[in-house]
Amino acid sequence: MTPFTLFVTLMALIASVYALALPNATIVDTEVARDIVDLEKRVTHKGRMTYYDPEGAYGACGYKDKGNDKTGSSIVAISHLIYTKANCNQYMAIIANGKTVYAKTRDMCPGCGKYDIDVSRMAFSKLYKNYTTIGVAQVSWHFMAKGWTP
């Protein structure tokens, strides 16, 4: 057996051992894969919540929303680090101050940390009546199943 043939045979043996150990493995970015799994399992995340006024502007999902106190809806902007169009119009449960509010994902938050969210005044006011004096709160949140509505 020539050295080249021996080398090829040895490499094929090593490859087959790895193939047996990882039969369904694919090469992916582990950070992206973990985030996809987290979103699919609806894992509860913890982060900071702030509020914003989406008045008069289109959000990243392509919709013009109102978020003021009386006529707005409960909408949320998720971090640019996890935002994808796939989450547009998906509801999330936001838990704080012993209350839960459901808000629809309609925008991206470029200044948010990975699990921070930016919500409309309407959403924030459902969790904290004195939201204008608070401004920032620690919250837990998770995505609801796609297609779910409150």
N, C-alpha and C positions, 0 to 999 in steps of 0.2 A: 504494500500500500504506500503510495507516495505521500510526502508530507502535506501536500495540498489536499488530497482526498481525505487524509486523517483530520485535517483542520475543518473541512466542510462537514464531515460526519460528526465531529465533536460539537460544532456550532448548531447543527440540526438537533442533536440530542439535548443541548441546553435550551434551545427554543421550545422543544416539545415539553420539557419539564415546566417551563414558565407557562406554557399554554394550558397545561393540566391544572396548574395552581390557580390560574385566573381565566376560567373559560369564557366569561362574559365581559371581560375588561375592555374598556376603550380608553384612549388617551384624551382627557379633557382637563381644562383648567379647574383645579379642585375648588377654588374660591367660588367660581361661577356655579359649579355642580352643587356645592353646599347650599348656596342661595336658592337655587331652583328647588331643591328638596325641601328647604325651610318653607318656601312659599306654598308648595304643594301640600305639605303636611299641616299648614296653618299654625306653625309654631308661633307662640306668643313672644313678641319682641318688646324690649324696653328702650325708651328713648325720651328725648325732650319734645314737647309740643309747644308750638308758637302759633299765633294766628296772623292772618293776612286778609287783605281785601282784594278779591279777584275782579272787582268791578271794572267793566269796560275793556278787558283784555282777554284774549284767547289763551287758554291753558295749553300745556304740552299735549293733551289728548285731543285738542282741536275744538273745544267747546267754550262758549262764553257763559260764565256762571255769575250769579249774584251770591254774595256771602254776607250781606249786611244783616243787622239784628232782626228786622221784621219780615222781610220778603225773601231772604236768601235761603239757600239749602245747605245741608251739611256736606261739605266737600273737603277733600284732603289732597295735599300734594306730598308725594313720597320722595325720599332722597334720590338725587341724581345717581347715586351709587348703586341703587337697586331698581330704578325706574325702567320699565319696558312698556311699550304700547299694549302688551298683553294684559296689563293690570288696569287699563283704562276702563272705567265704569264698574270696576269690581268694588264691592263694599268691604269695609273693614270695621271691626269692632274696636273701639277705643275706650279703655277703662282708666278712670281716674276719679279721685274724690268720692269713692264708693258708688259711682254711677257708670253707666255704659251708654255710649252714643254710637250710632252707625253712620258712617260717612262714606260717600262715593269717591273713589280715586279718579281725579280729573286733571291733575297737574303734577309737575315735577318741581322739586325744591332744590335749586342749585347750591344753596348755602347750608343745607342740612347735613348732619352726620349720617352715617349709614342707616340707623334705625330711628332717626328723628323725623318728625312729621310737622307739616305746616297746615293748619286747618282754617276753614272759614270762621268768621265771628260767630255764625249761627252754631256751628259744632262746638266751639270753645264755650259759648254761653250755656249750652246744655249741661256741661260738666262743672262749670264755675260761674255763678251768677255775677261775681265781681271780677270777671275776666280782664277788664281793662286795667285794673290795678295789679293783677298777677302777671299777665303777659307771657310767662313761661311756666310750664308745669312738667313734672315727670309723669309719664304714662306708660301703660302696657297696651299693645295692640296686636291684632292678627287679621289676616285676610279671611273673609268668608268665602265659601265655595262660589266658584264662578256661576253667575246666573241667580244667586240668592238675592232676595230683596227683603227689606224689613217690613 
